[in-house]
């Protein structure tokens, strides 16, 4: 009996030990499960209690909206007077400097015209000679030659007429036997010679008249040539004194004292710069919004902060290549009363193409999408809602809203937070 009990005792111990071990493992697993659940609950609680992301929101408002086209341009005088040399000569005098204001008729510079003055004197002498030749030609020839020929012809005619009368008288006398045939024959010979003399002098007179006509034509041509040469030389000599054609500013001065210049070389350029023209190079895609009399603002990097005001004057009907762009050259009339905007300078140009009062506007930064498919995120009831909108004109910072929003709506501005539909956020209104 004792042995049996010992055997039972030896067999039960392992079983009891195994049971205790199983109970311990279950307790560990339960503890782990409870801990995991506690962690999950803690995470959920922390997530619920985590602060919402800050998102900047801006109210939709009504404002006057202006749409501008921005580009570059070049300043030009409205009416430039470019003074060129008419002589191949030296610059002997220089009385102005570039940028100087001048009055009409004021001497700017002088050129050496000595050679042209000598040519002018010679041309005038040639004109006098040609005029005398024309006068002689119109009188039939040189006066002494005409007078001598006229005298000879008159004498020949008188002699012939006298001999002709004597011939008739002798013929009657011979018929009445009062004169001989020999007398009649000798007189006839003299009459024939007289007729020949008359014909000779008459032919000589006709030849002189033809020569006189030819000389008259030649003299007339020489007079025209001399007069044209005198006119040209007179202008050249006068052009040696280069004067201001208008009241204005010498905005370019190429001539230098002692410089040798050629015909056609630019000496100086003068213009009234109180009103200038700016050629604005507008990209092809922006030309459709342009019209005449639109407001223009001009800025020049050389004078920061200064703005010149003007108006569009002429909108082109075609595009031209400009560097690597296709542009239309829009002419703008700009007021330049202080004369500080200089010709040939490169400037920035802004053209106001549209202006609308009390437009519903939204910041450009809030608008997303491409083409016509534009949208914003509107803050409503603690969350963001994606809202499709239709936009109109735009400025550098705002869009006009035609539909999809109303005044007072709060739109989100993208920033560090990735905006999405339904996202809970903490709104922070932009200042």
GUNUMI-248752 format. One record per atom (N, C-alpha, C, CB): residue in one letter; y, z, x. Coordinates in steps of 0.2 Angstrom, whole numbers, plus 5000, padded with zeros to 4 digits. Glycine has a CB too. Example, Ala and Ser with C-alpha at 12.3 -4.5 7.8 and 13.67 -1.06 7.14 Angstrom:
2
A497250395066;A497850395062;A498450395066;A497850455057;S498950355064;S499550365068;S500050395064;S499750295070;
***
This chain:
431
X499450005004;X500050005000;X500650005004;X500050064995;X500650045009;X501250055014;X501349985017;X501150105019;X500749955019;X500849885023;X501149835018;X500149865025;X500949835012;X501149785007;X501849795006;X500749795000;X502049865006;X502849875005;X503149845011;X502949945004;X502849855017;X503249835023;X503249755023;X502849855029;X502749725020;X502749655020;X503349635015;X502049625018;X503349665010;X503849645005;X504549655008;X503749684998;X504549715012;X505249725015;X505349675020;X505249795018;X504849655024;X505049605029;X505149535026;X504449595033;X504949525020;X505049455017;X505749455013;X504549435012;X505949515010;X506549515006;X507249515010;X506549575002;X507249535016;X507849545020;X508149475022;X507649575027;X507749425023;X508049365025;X508349335018;X507549315027;X508049345013;X508249315006;X508949345005;X507749325001;X508949415006;X509649445004;X510149425009;X509549525005;X509949415015;X510449395020;X510749325018;X510249395027;X510349275016;X510549205014;X510949215008;X509849165013;X510849255004;X511249254998;X511949284999;X510949304993;X511949335004;X512649355006;X513049305009;X512549415011;X512649265013;X513049205017;X513349155012;X512549175022;X512949135007;X513149085002;X513749114998;X512549074997;X513749174997;X514249204993;X514949204997;X514149284991;X514849215004;X515449215008;X515749145009;X515249235015;X515249095009;X515549025009;X515949005003;X514948975011;X515649024997;X515949014991;X516649044991;X515549034985;X516749104993;X517349134993;X517849104998;X517249214996;X517649075004;X518049035008;X518348975005;X517649025015;X517848945001;X518048874998;X518548894993;X517448844995;X518448944989;X518848964984;X519548974986;X518649024979;X519549014992;X520249034995;X520548974998;X520049075001;X520148925001;X520548865003;X520848824997;X520048815007;X520448824991;X520648784986;X521348814983;X520148784980;X521348884983;X521948914980;X522548904985;X521748994980;X522348904991;X522948894996;X523148824995;X522648905003;X522748774995;X522948704994;X523348694987;X522348654994;X523148724982;X523548724976;X524148754977;X523148754970;X524248804980;X524848834982;X525348794985;X524748904985;X525048754990;X525448714994;X525748654990;X525048685000;X525248624986;X525448574981;X526048594977;X524848544977;X525948654974;X526448684969;X527148694973;X526248754966;X527048714980;X527648724984;X527948664985;X527448764990;X527548604987;X527848544988;X528248514982;X527348494990;X527848524976;X528148494970;X528848534968;X527648504964;X528848604969;X529448634968;X529948624973;X529248714969;X529748614979;X530348584984;X530548524982;X530048584991;X530148474980;X530348404978;X530848414972;X529748364977;X530648454967;X531048454962;X531748484963;X530748504956;X531748534968;X532348564970;X532748534975;X532148634972;X532448474978;X532848434983;X533448404980;X532348374986;X534048404984;X534648374982;X534648304981;X535248394987;X534948274976;X534948204974;X535448164980;X535248184967;X535248104981;X535648074986;X536348054984;X535248004988;X536848064988;X537548044987;X537647974987;X538048084992;X537947944982;X538047874981;X538847864979;X537647834976;X539147824983;X539847814981;X539947764975;X540247784987;X540347784970;X540447744964;X541147734963;X540147784958;X541347674960;X542047654959;X542147634952;X542247604964;X542647654949;X542747634942;X542947564941;X543247684938;X542747534936;X543047464935;X543647474932;X542547424930;X544147434934;X544847444932;X545147374931;X545347474937;X545747374928;X546147314927;X546747314932;X546447314919;X546847254935;X547347244940;X547547174940;X547047264947;X548147154943;X548347084944;X547947064950;X549147084946;X547547014949;X547146984954;X547346914957;X546346974952;X547446914963;X547646854967;X547046824971;X548246864971;X547046754970;X546546724974;X546846674980;X546046674970;X546646684986;X547046654991;X546546604995;X547346704996;X546746554998;X546346515003;X546746525010;X546446435001;X546346545014;X546546565021;X546346515026;X546346635023;X546746485030;X546546435035;X547046445041;X546546365032;X547046395045;X547546385051;X548046325050;X547246385058;X548546325054;X549046265053;X549446255059;X549446275046;X549846205059;X550346185064;X551046175061;X550146125068;X551546205065;X552246205062;X552546135065;X552646265065;X552846105060;X553246035062;X553946045059;X552845975060;X554446005062;X555046005059;X555045955053;X555545975064;X555445965048;X555445925042;X555645855044;X555845955037;X556245855048;X556445785050;X556645795058;X557045765046;X556245765062;X556345775069;X556745715072;X555645785073;X557145725076;X557545675080;X557245675087;X558245675079;X556845625089;X556645625096;X557045575100;X555845605096;X557345595105;X557845555109;X557445525115;X558445595111;X557445455115;X557145425121;X557645385125;X556545375118;X557445375131;X557845335136;X557845265134;X557545355143;X558345235135;X558445165134;X558545125141;X558945145129;X558545165146;X558645145153;X558145165158;X559345165155;X558045125163;X557645145169;X558145165174;X557245085171;X558245235174;X558745265178;X558645335179;X559445245175;X559145365182;X559145435184;X559545485179;X559345455191;X559245545178;X559645595174;X560145625178;X559145645171;X560845615177;X561345635181;X561745695178;X561845575181;X561545715172;X561945775169;X561445805164;X562645755166;X561445875164;X561045905159;X561445965157;X560345935162;X561645965150;X562146015147;X561846065143;X562645985144;X561146065141;X560846105137;X560146135139;X560746075130;X559946185136;X559246215138;X558846215131;X559346285141;X558146215132;X557746215126;X557846275122;X556946205129;X557846265115;X558046315111;X558746325109;X557746385113;X559146285112;X559846295111;X560146265104;X560246265117;X560546295101;X560846265095;X561446225097;X561146325090;X561446165093;X561946115095;X562246085089;X561646055099;X562846055090;X563146025084;X563145945085;X563946045084;X563145915079;X563145845079;X563645815084;X563245815072;X563445765088;X563845735093;X563945765099;X564545725090;X563645825100;X563745865106;X563345835112;X563545935105;X563645825118;X563245795123;X562745845126;X563745785129;X562145815126;X561545845128;X561345835136;X560945825124;X561445765138;X561245745145;X561545675146;X560545755146;X561645655152;X561845595154;X561445555159;X562645605157;X561445495158;X561045445162;X561445405166;X560445405158;X561245385172;X561645335176;X561645265173;X561345335184;X562145235172;X562245175168;X562645125172;X562545175161;X562645135179;X563145095183;X562845015183;X563045115190;X562245005184;X561944935183;X562044905177;X561244935185;X562044945171;X562144915165;X562844895163;X561844955159;X563244935166;X564044925165;X564144855169;X564444985168;X563944845175;X564044785178;X563744725174;X563744785185;X563144735171;X562844675167;X563244665161;X562144695166;X563544715158;X563944705152;X564544665154;X564144775150;X564944685160;X565544645162;X565344575163;X565844675168;X564744555166;X564544485167;X564344455160;X563944485171;X564044485156;X563944455149;X564544445145;X563444505145;X565044485146;X565644475142;X566044405145;X566144535143;X565944395152;X566244345155;X565944275153;X566244345163;X565244285152;X564844225150;X565044205143;X564144245150;X565144255139;X565344245132;X566044205132;X565444315128;X566544225136;X567144195136;X567144125138;X567644225141;X566644105143;X566544035145;X566243995139;X566144035151;X565744025136;X565443995131;X565843975125;X564844035128;X566344025123;X566844015118;X567243955120;X567244085117;X567543955126;X567943895128;X567543835128;X568243915135;X566943835130;X566543775129;X566443745122;X565843785132;X566343795117;X566343775110;X566943745108;X566143835106;X567543775110;X568143755108;X568243685110;X568743805110;X568143665116;X568243605119;X567743555115;X568043605126;X567143575114;X566643525111;X566843515104;X565943565111;X567143565100;X567343545093;X567943505093;X567543615090;X568343495099;X568943455100;X568743385102;X569443485105;X568043375103;X567743305105;X567643305112;X568243255103;X567743355116;X567643355123;X568143385127;X567543285126;X568143385134;X568643415138;X569343385136;X568543405145;X569843415135;X570543395133;X570743335137;X571043445133;X570743335144;X571043285148;X570643225147;X571043305155;X569943225147;X569543165146;X569643135139;X568743185147;X569643175134;X569843155127;X570443115127;X569743215122;X570943145130;X571643115130;X571643045133;X572143165133;X571343045139;X571342985143;X570942925139;X570942995150;X570342945136;X569942895133;X570342875126;X569242925131;X570642915123;X571042905117;X571642855119;X571342965114;X571942865124;X572442825127;X572242755128;X572842855133;X571642745132;X571342685134;X571142645128;X570742695139;X570842675123;X570642645117;X571242615113;X570142695112;X571742655113;X572342635109;X572642575112;X572842695109;X572642575119;X572942515122;X572542455121;X573042535130;X571842465121;X571442405120;X571442385113;X570642435122;X571542425108;X571542405101;X572242365101;X571542465097;X572742385104;X573442355103;X573442285106;X573942395106;X573142285112;X573042225116;X572642175112;X572742225123;X572042195109;X571642145105;X572042125099;X571042185103;X572342165096;X572742145090;X573242095091;X573042205086;X573642105097;X574142055099;X573841995101;X574542085105;X573241995104;X572941925106;X572641895100;X572441945111;X572441935095;X572141905089;X572741865085;X571841955085;X573341895085;X573841865082;X574141805085;X574441915081;X574141805092;X574341745096;X573841695095;X574341765103;X573141715094;X572641665093;X572741625087;X571941695093;X572941655082;X573041625075;X573741575076;X573241675070;X574241605079;X574841565080;X574641495084;X575341605084;X574241505089;X574141445094;X573641395090;X573741475100;X573241425085;X572841375081;X573241335077;X572341415077;X573841365074;X574241325070;X574641275074;X574741375066;X574841305080;X575241255084;X574841195086;X575541295090;X574241215088;X573741155090;X573641105085;X573041185093;X573641135078;X573541095073;X574141045072;X573341135066;X574741075073;X575341035073;X575541005079;X575941085071;X575041005084;X575140965091;X575740995094;X575240895090;X575841065093;X576441095096;X576141135102;X576841145092;X575441145103;X575141185108;X574541145110;X575041255106;X574341165116;X573741125119;X573141165118;X573841105126;X572541125118;X571941165118;X571741205123;X571341105117;X572041195129;X571941235135;X572341305134;X572241195141;X572941305131;X573241365129;X572841405124;X573941355127;X572541375119;X572141405114;X571541435118;X571941355109;X571241395122;X570641425126;X570741485130;X570341365130;X571341485134;X571441535138;X571541605134;X572041525143;X571941595129;X572041655124;X571441675121;X572541635119;X570941635119;X570341655117;X569941695121;X569941595114;X569941675128;X569641715133;X569941785133;X569641675140;X570541785133;X570941855134;X570741895128;X571641845134;X570641865122;X570441895116;X569741925116;X570541855109;X569341885119;X568641905120;X568541965124;X568141845122;X568941965130;X568942025134;X569242085131;X569342005140;X569742075127;X570042135123;X569542165118;X570742105120;X569242115115;X568642145110;X568142185114;X568342085107;X567942155120;X567442195124;X567742255126;X567242155130;X568442265128;X568742325130;X568742375125;X569442315133;X568842355119;X568842395113;X568142425112;X569142355106;X567642385112;X566942405111;X566742455116;X566542345111;X566942445122;X566842485128;X567142555127;X567042455135;X567742555125;X568042625124;X567842655118;X568842615124;X567642615113;X567342645107;X566642675108;X567342595101;X566242645112;X565642665114;X565642735118;X565142615117;X566142725123;X566242785127;X566542845123;X566742765132;X566942835118;X567142885113;X566542915109;X567742855109;X566142865107;X565542895103;X565142935107;X565242835100;X565042915113;X564542945118;X564843015119;X564442905124;X565543015120;X565843085121;X565843125115;X566643075123;X565843095109;X565743135103;X565043165103;X565943095097;X564543125104;X563843155104;X563743205109;X563343095105;X564043195115;X564043245120;X564343315118;X564243225127;X564943295115;X565343355112;X564943395107;X565943335110;X564543365103;X564143395098;X563543435101;X563843345093;X563243405106;X562743435110;X563043495113;X562443385115;X563643485117;X563943545120;X564143605115;X564543525124;X564343585109;X564443635104;X563843675102;X564743595098;X563343635101;X562643675099;X562443715105;X562143625098;X562543695111;X562343735117;X562843795118;X562343695123;X563443785117;X563943835117;X563843885112;X564643805117;X563643865106;X563543915100;X562943955102;X563443875094;X562443925105;X561843965106;X561944015112;X561243915109;X562343995117;X562544035122;X562944095120;X562943995128;X563444075115;X563844135112;X563344185109;X564344105107;X562844155105;X562444205101;X562044245106;X561944165097;X561844215112;X561444255117;X561844305120;X561144205122;X562444285122;X562944325125;X563144385121;X563544285127;X563244375114;X563444425110;X562844475109;X563644395103;X562244445108;X561644495108;X561544535114;X561044455106;X561644505120;X561644545126;X562144595127;X561644495132;X562744575125;X563344625125;X563144685120;X563944595123;X562944665114;X562744715109;X562244765112;X562544695103;X561744735115;X561144775118;X561444815124;X560544735120;X561844785128;X562044825134;X562544875132;X562344775139;X562944865127;X563444915125;X563044975122;X563844885119;X562544965118;X562145015116;X561845055121;X561544995111;X561545015126;X561245055132;X561745095136;X560944995137;X562345065137;X562845105141;X563045165137;X563445065142;X563145155130;X563245215126;X562745265126;X563445185118;X562045235126;X561545285126;X561445325132;X560845245125;X561745305137;X561745345143;X562045415142;X562145305149;X562445425137;X562745485135;X562345505129;X563545485133;X561845555130;X561345575125;X561645625121;X560645595128;X561845615115;X562145665111;X561645695105;X562845645108;X561845745102;X561445775096;X561545735090;X561645845095;X561045705087;X561145665081;X561345705075;X560545625079;X561145775075;X561245815069;X561445885071;X560645815064;X561745925067;X561745995068;X561046025069;X562146035063;X560846065074;X560146085074;X559946125080;X559646025073;X559346115082;X559146155088;X558746105093;X558646215086;X558846115099;X558446075104;X557846105105;X558846065111;X557346085101;X556646125101;X556146095107;X556346115095;X556346035110;X555946015116;X556445975120;X555445965113;X556345985127;X556845955132;X556345935138;X557346005134;X556245875138;X555845845143;X556145825149;X555445785141;X556845805149;X557245785154;X557345835159;X557845745152;X557445815166;X557645865171;X558145835175;X557045885175;X558645875178;X559145845182;X558945815188;X559645905184;X559145745189;X558945705195;X558245675193;X558845755201;X557945685188;X557345645186;X557445575185;X556945685180;X556945535187;X556945465186;X556545445179;X556645415192;X556845415174;X556545405168;X556545335167;X556945445162;X556045315163;X555945245161;X556045235154;X555145225162;X556145175152;X556345155145;X555745175140;X556445075144;X555945215135;X555445245131;X555245315132;X554845205131;X555445345138;X555245415140;X555645455135;X555345425147;X555245505133;X555545555128;X556045605133;X555045605125;X556645615130;X557145655134;X557245725131;X557845615134;X557245725124;X557345785120;X557245775113;X558145815121;X557145825109;X556945825102;X557445875099;X556245835101;X557745855093;X558245895090;X558045895082;X558945875091;X558045955079;X557945955072;X558346015069;X557145965071;X558446015063;X558646075059;X558046115057;X559146055052;X558046175060;X557446215059;X557446265054;X557246245066;X558046265050;X558046315044;X557546305039;X558746305041;X557246245039;X556646235034;X556246195038;X556946205027;X555546215039;X555046175043;X554546155038;X554846225049;X554046115041;X553446095037;X552846125041;X553446015037;X552446155038;X551746175041;X551246135038;X551646255039;X550846105043;X550246065041;X549646115041;X550146005046;X549346125035;X548846175034;X548146135034;X548946225028;X547646155038;X547046125038;X546546155034;X546746115046;X546546135027;X546146165022;X545446135022;X546446165015;X544946175022;X544246145022;X544146115015;X543746205023;X543646065016;X543546015010;X543346055004;X542945965012;X542946105004;X542646144999;X543246184995;X542146195001;X543846194998;X544346234995;X544946184992;X544646275000;X544846124994;X545446074992;X545446074984;X545346004994;X544946084980;X544946074973;X545346124970;X544246074970;X545546184973;X545946234970;X546646224971;X545646304972;X546846174975;X547546174978;X547946124973;X547546144985;X548546144973;X549046104969;X549746114972;X549146124961;X550246074970;X550946074973;X551246134970;X551346014971;X551746164974;X552146224972;X551746284972;X552446204966;X551246294976;X550846354976;X551146394982;X550146344977;X551146464981;X551446504986;X551046504992;X551446584983;X551446504998;X551146505005;X551446555009;X551346435008;X551046595013;X551246645017;X551046615024;X550946715016;X551446625029;X551346605036;X551446665041;X551846545038;X550946675045;X550946725050;X550846695057;X550446775049;X551246715062;X551146695069;X550946755073;X551846655071;X550446745077;X550246795082;X550746825086;X549646775085;X551246775088;X551746795093;X552246845090;X552146735095;X552346855083;X552746895080;X552346935075;X553346865077;X551946985077;X551547025072;X551947055067;X551147075076;X551647055061;X551947085055;X552447035051;X552247145057;X552746985054;X553246945051;X552846895047;X553646905057;X553146885041;X552846835036;X553346785034;X552446875030;X553246725034;X553646675032;X553446645025;X553746615037;X553846635020;X553646615014;X553846545013;X554046655008;X553346505009;X553446435008;X553146415001;X553246395013;X553046345000;X552746324995;X552346254997;X553246304989;X551746244994;X551446184995;X551846124992;X550746184992;X551846074996;X552246014995;X551845954993;X552746005001;X551345944997;X550945884996;X550145904997;X551145825001;X549745884992;X549045894993;X548745834994;X548745924986;X548345825000;X548045765002;X547545734997;X547745765009;X547445664997;X546945634993;X546345614997;X547245574990;X546245635003;X545745625007;X545645675013;X545745555011;X545045675015;X544845725021;X544845685027;X544245765019;X544945725033;X544945695039;X544645745044;X545745685042;X544345715049;X543945765054;X544545805058;X543545725059;X544345865059;X544745915063;X544345955067;X545245955058;X544245945073;X543845985078;X543145975075;X544046055078;X542746025073;X542146025070;X542146035062;X541646075073;X542746015059;X542746025052;X542945965048;X543246085050;X542845965042;X543145915038;X543745945033;X542645875033;X544345925034;X544845955031;X545345915028;X545245995036;X545745935023;X546345905020;X546945935023;X546345915013;X547445885025;X548045915028;X548545925023;X548245855034;X548645985021;X549046005016;X549746025019;X548846065012;X550245985016;X550945995019;X551346055015;X551345925018;X551546095018;X551946155015;X552646165018;X551546225017;X553146175013;X553846175015;X553946255016;X554246145010;X554246275022;X554246345023;X554946365025;X553746365029;X555246415023;X555946435024;X555946475031;X556246485019;X556446455035;X556446485042;X557146495044;X556146435047;X557446535040;X558146555041;X558346585048;X558446595035;X557846625050;X558046655056;X557846615062;X557646725057;X557546555061;X557446505066;X556946535072;X558046485070;X556546575070;X556046605074;X555346575074;X555946685073;X555246535069;X554646495069;X554746425072;X554446485061;X554346415078;X554546365082;X554046305081;X554446385089;X554246245081;X553846185081;X553246185086;X554246115081;X552746155083;X552146145087;X551746205089;X552346105094;X551946265085;X551546325086;X550946325081;X552046385085;X550446365083;X549846365078;X549946435075;X549246365083;X549846425068;X549946485064;X549346495059;X550646475060;X549346555056;X548846575051;X549246555044;X548646645051;X548846525039;X549146505033;X548746535027;X549146425032;X549046565022;X548746585016;X549046555010;X548746665016;X548646525006;X548946485000;X548646524994;X548746415000;X549146544990;X548846574984;X548746524978;X549446624981;X548046524977;X547846464972;X547846494965;X547146444974;X547846554964;X547746584957;X548046654957;X547046574954;X548346674951;X548546744950;X548446754942;X549246744952;X548046814941;X547946834934;X548146904933;X547146824932;X548546924928;X548746984927;X548247024923;X549446994923;X548147094924;X547747134920;X547047104919;X547947144913;X546747084925;X546047064925;X545647124926;X545947014931;X545047124923;X544447174924;X544147154931;X543947174919;X544247204936;X544047194943;X543547244945;X544647184947;X543147214950;X542647264953;X542647244961;X541947244950;X542547294965;X542547284972;X541947234974;X542447354976;X542147194979;X541647144981;X541047174984;X542047104987;X541147234987;X540647274990;X540047294985;X540847334994;X540247304979;X539847324974;X539347264971;X540147354968;X539647204972;X539247144969;X538747114974;X539847094968;X538147104971;X537547084975;X537347014971;X537047134975;X536846984975;X536646924972;X536946864975;X536646924964;X536746804973;X536946734975;X537146694970;X536446704980;X537646644971;X537846594966;X538046634960;X537246554965;X537746604954;X537946634948;X537546694946;X537846584942;X537046714950;X536546764948;X536846824952;X535846754950;X537346854949;X537646914953;X537546974948;X538446904954;X537547034951;X537347094948;X537647154952;X536647104947;X537747214948;X537947274951;X537447334949;X538747284949;X537547384952;X537247444949;X537747494946;X536847484955;X537647504940;X538047544936;X537747614935;X538247514929;X538247664936;X537947734936;X538047764929;X538347784941;X537447774925;X537447794918;X536947854918;X537347744913;X537147914915;X536647964913;X536247984919;X536247944907;X536647994925;X536248024931;X535847974935;X535848074929;X535847904932;X535447864936;X535747794937;X534747844932;X535547754941;X535847684942;X535447634938;X535747664950;X535847594935;X535547534931;X535847474933;X535747544923;X535347424934;X535547364937;X535847324931;X534847324940;X536447294932;X536747254927;X537047184929;X537447304925;X536747134926;X537047064928;X537747064925;X536547014924;X538147024930;X538847014928;X539046934929;X539347054932;X539546914926;X539846854927;X540546864930;X539846804920;X540646824936;X541246834939;X541746774938;X541146854946;X542346784939;X542846734939;X543146724946;X543446744934;X543846724947;X544146714953;X544046774957;X544846704952;X544146774964;X544046824968;X544546824974;X543346814972;X544646884976;X545146894982;X544746924988;X545746954980;X545046944993;X544646964999;X544247024998;X545146975005;X544447064993;X544147134991;X543847144984;X544647184993;X544047094980;X543847104973;X543647044969;X544347144969;X543147054964;X542947004960;X543247014953;X542246994959;X543446954950;X543646964942;X542946964939;X544146904940;X542947014934;X542347014930;X542446984923;X542047094929;X542046934921;X542146904915;X541646934909;X542046824915;X541146954911;X540646984907;X540147034910;X540246934902;X539847084906;X539347124909;X539647194911;X539147094916;X540247204911;X540547274912;X541147284908;X540747274920;X541347344907;X541947364903;X542347414908;X541747394897;X543047414906;X543447454910;X543147534910;X544147454907;X543147564915;X542947634916;X542247634918;X543047664910;X541847584918;X541147594921;X541147604928;X540747524920;X540647644930;X540647664937;X540147624940;X540447744938;X540347584946;X539847544949;X539747574956;X540147474950;X539147564958;X538947594965;X539047554971;X538147614965;X539247584976;X539447544982;X538847554987;X540047564986;X538447494989;X537947504994;X538147545000;X537647434995;X537647585003;X537847615009;X537147635012;X538247685008;X537047705014;X536447725017;X535847725013;X536547795020;X536047735006;X535447745001;X535247674999;X535747784995;X534647654998;X534447594996;X534447594988;X533647584998;X534947564985;X535047564978;X534447524975;X535747534976;X534247554969;X533747524965;X533847544957;X533047534967;X533547504953;X533647524946;X533247584944;X533347464942;X533547634941;X533247694939;X533347754944;X532547684937;X533647734949;X533647794954;X534147844952;X533847764961;X533947914953;X534347964951;X534747974957;X533948034950;X535447984956;X535847994962;X536448044960;X536247924964;X536748064965;X537348114964;X537948064965;X537348174969;X538348054960;X538948004961;X539548044965;X539247984954;X539748004970;X540348024973;X540947974972;X540248034981;X541447984969;X541947934968;X542347924974;X542447964962;X542447864975;X542847844981;X543547854980;X542747764983;X543847874986;X544647894985;X545047824985;X544847934991;
***
